[in-house]
Amino acid sequence: MFEFFTEPAKRAIVASQDEAIALGHDFIGTEHILLGLAGTDGIAREALAARGVEAEPLRAETVRTLEAAGVPSSGGQPAKDALASIGIDVEEIKRQADSTFGPGAFQYPRPAYTPRAKQVLEATLREAKALGHDRFGTEHMLLGLLAAGDGGRGREVLAALGADPAELREETLARVAAAEA
């Protein structure tokens, strides 16, 4: 599926993984996808900015929302502890990988997508097809986030920042139309 994503959309996916890791989460939720979109050049970032949603306030609200929901920033510690119990030192592996391949080359555990985040990616496909597009861009990802069920914490964070989903959808579609003109 990822071969159909545009380069900016691929960068947004990687950015969402990086955001989850940076925040110490062992999962990628809709909130991380939203952070990835806000931090990656593309139509989604432009539409978010036009509606007053910028990366730094978005990150701060994401942290606040997750903390209020009691979501821990475990940094994958349970998985590391499980490996340590059988004699595997993840930190030593990280040090050796950093030494051999460069800093940050090894990330463990790699966060997994939540069911809602998977729904967003599935909705991305539907949104692109509905617009008659063969490739999926950041705009389709944002439209997918806005369309996918309840949208999870990503929609919750947008609401806390005062971004109306219907207006954000209209903004995104207008930018898509302008890009095609």
QUIBELTA-V551709 format. One record per run of one state. SS is the DSSP state (h for helix, s for strand, l for the rest). FROM is the first residue (numbers start at 1). LEN is the number of residues. If there is no record, write none. Layout:
{{SS;FROM;LEN} {SS;FROM;LEN}}
This chain:
{{l;1;1} {h;2;3} {s;5;1} {l;6;1} {h;7;16} {l;23;4} {s;27;2} {l;29;1} {h;30;9} {l;39;4} {h;43;8} {l;51;4} {h;55;14} {l;69;8} {h;77;8} {l;85;5} {h;90;12} {l;102;10} {s;112;2} {l;114;1} {h;115;16} {l;131;5} {s;136;1} {l;137;1} {h;138;10} {l;148;4} {h;152;9} {l;161;4} {h;165;16} {l;181;1}}
